[in-house]
Amino acid sequence: MAGIRGKHTKPELMLRSALHRLGLRYRLHSSKLPGRPDIALQKHQAAIEVRGCFWHRHKGCVFCTTPASNASFWKQKFDETVTRDRRNVRALRKLGWRVGVVWECSIKEHGAEAVARRIAVWLHSNEPYADISSKASSKVRRAS
């Protein structure tokens, strides 16, 4: 697991490039913000997390599988990741930041350009939270 990257993943790089082409400027992995979000857009007071469906347990996603061996280890690991994600979103919201979650499957299915356009629309809305997914139920909504 030491070789698994937490920063500068392929989906994140693709999205960053697409956001930049749209004229959006951002900071990466800001240590000043809880959870060091992947992308921080200070101008819009918005943080964007690019989450892998496997590691962050994207419900109902085909990429959200669980290894058959050592199931208790994986369950604990995944539960801790989901708990940390929720804690970080709450901490960002408490500081007045808007939070967008982009799932890996949305970039794979729709492409980074389409996802970046959805983010741009969200940035110009007043919605505090966006869950950008490839699933039909994907929409801008309040954080749970």
DRENLODO-746431 format. One record per residue (C-alpha): x, y, z. Coordinates in Angstrom, 2 decimals. Example, Ala and Ser with C-alpha at 12.3 -4.5 7.8 and 13.67 -1.06 7.14 Angstrom:
REM residues 2
x	y	z
12.30	-4.50	7.80;
13.67	-1.06	7.14;
***
This chain:
REM residues 144
x	y	z
0.00	0.00	0.00;
3.02	2.26	0.27;
2.86	2.84	-3.48;
-0.68	4.19	-3.41;
-0.70	7.93	-3.94;
-2.92	10.32	-2.03;
-1.96	13.37	-4.06;
-1.60	14.11	-7.75;
-3.63	11.09	-8.84;
-4.58	10.73	-12.50;
-8.25	11.82	-11.96;
-7.05	14.81	-9.92;
-4.52	15.87	-12.56;
-7.11	15.59	-15.33;
-9.63	17.68	-13.37;
-7.06	20.31	-12.42;
-6.06	20.71	-16.05;
-9.71	21.08	-17.14;
-10.44	23.63	-14.39;
-7.38	25.65	-15.41;
-8.55	25.67	-19.05;
-11.85	27.14	-17.82;
-9.91	29.98	-16.24;
-10.31	28.82	-12.65;
-7.27	29.34	-10.45;
-6.68	27.36	-7.29;
-4.26	26.19	-4.64;
-3.32	22.56	-4.13;
-3.50	20.61	-0.87;
-3.64	23.71	1.32;
-2.22	22.89	4.73;
-4.25	25.78	6.16;
-7.52	23.90	5.56;
-8.84	20.83	7.39;
-8.07	17.63	5.51;
-5.83	19.42	3.02;
-8.39	19.39	0.19;
-7.11	18.52	-3.28;
-8.19	21.84	-4.78;
-8.95	25.08	-2.93;
-10.56	27.97	-4.82;
-10.10	30.90	-2.44;
-12.03	33.34	-4.65;
-15.14	31.15	-4.37;
-14.40	29.97	-0.81;
-14.72	26.41	-2.16;
-12.76	23.22	-1.62;
-12.89	20.28	-4.00;
-12.05	16.72	-3.04;
-11.32	14.25	-5.83;
-12.16	10.88	-4.31;
-11.37	7.41	-5.51;
-14.49	5.24	-5.49;
-12.66	2.23	-4.02;
-10.91	3.96	-1.11;
-13.67	6.40	-0.19;
-16.53	3.88	-0.60;
-18.71	5.44	-3.26;
-22.04	3.76	-2.61;
-23.54	1.93	-5.57;
-20.46	2.40	-7.76;
-18.99	-0.49	-9.74;
-15.50	0.58	-8.65;
-16.45	0.27	-4.96;
-15.46	-3.35	-4.40;
-14.23	-5.01	-1.23;
-11.34	-7.47	-1.23;
-12.40	-10.97	-0.18;
-9.32	-11.72	1.89;
-8.80	-10.11	5.29;
-12.27	-8.56	5.21;
-12.19	-7.22	8.78;
-9.01	-5.26	8.07;
-10.51	-3.70	4.94;
-13.81	-2.88	6.63;
-12.01	-1.04	9.42;
-9.75	0.79	6.96;
-12.67	1.88	4.78;
-14.78	2.92	7.80;
-11.94	5.12	9.07;
-11.58	6.76	5.66;
-15.31	7.54	5.42;
-15.33	8.91	8.99;
-12.32	11.12	8.23;
-13.99	12.39	5.03;
-17.13	13.38	6.94;
-15.10	15.06	9.69;
-13.13	17.08	7.13;
-16.27	18.21	5.29;
-17.85	19.34	8.58;
-14.68	21.21	9.57;
-14.51	22.99	6.20;
-18.21	23.92	6.37;
-17.73	25.25	9.91;
-15.03	27.57	8.55;
-17.49	28.84	5.93;
-16.07	26.90	2.99;
-18.24	25.26	0.36;
-17.29	21.66	-0.41;
-17.45	19.79	-3.69;
-16.81	16.07	-3.93;
-15.84	14.70	-7.33;
-15.87	10.94	-7.67;
-13.35	9.12	-9.82;
-16.14	7.39	-11.79;
-17.59	10.71	-12.94;
-14.29	11.69	-14.53;
-13.95	8.24	-16.13;
-17.50	8.23	-17.49;
-18.09	11.86	-18.48;
-14.56	13.21	-18.88;
-12.73	15.88	-16.95;
-14.04	18.72	-19.15;
-17.69	17.91	-18.42;
-16.99	17.54	-14.70;
-15.10	20.85	-14.67;
-18.09	22.57	-16.30;
-20.38	21.13	-13.61;
-18.02	22.48	-10.96;
-18.04	25.91	-12.61;
-21.85	25.95	-12.50;
-21.77	24.92	-8.84;
-19.22	27.64	-8.02;
-21.60	30.29	-9.33;
-24.55	28.88	-7.37;
-25.22	29.42	-3.69;
-25.16	25.72	-2.84;
-22.84	24.81	0.04;
-22.17	21.23	-1.10;
-21.85	19.39	-4.40;
-21.59	15.66	-4.96;
-20.44	15.17	-8.54;
-20.88	11.57	-9.50;
-21.56	9.55	-12.62;
-24.70	8.11	-11.06;
-28.08	9.51	-12.09;
-28.75	10.67	-8.53;
-25.74	12.96	-8.68;
-26.69	16.51	-7.88;
-25.84	19.53	-5.86;
-27.12	18.92	-2.35;
-26.54	19.64	1.29;
-23.89	17.66	3.14;
-25.19	14.98	5.47;
***
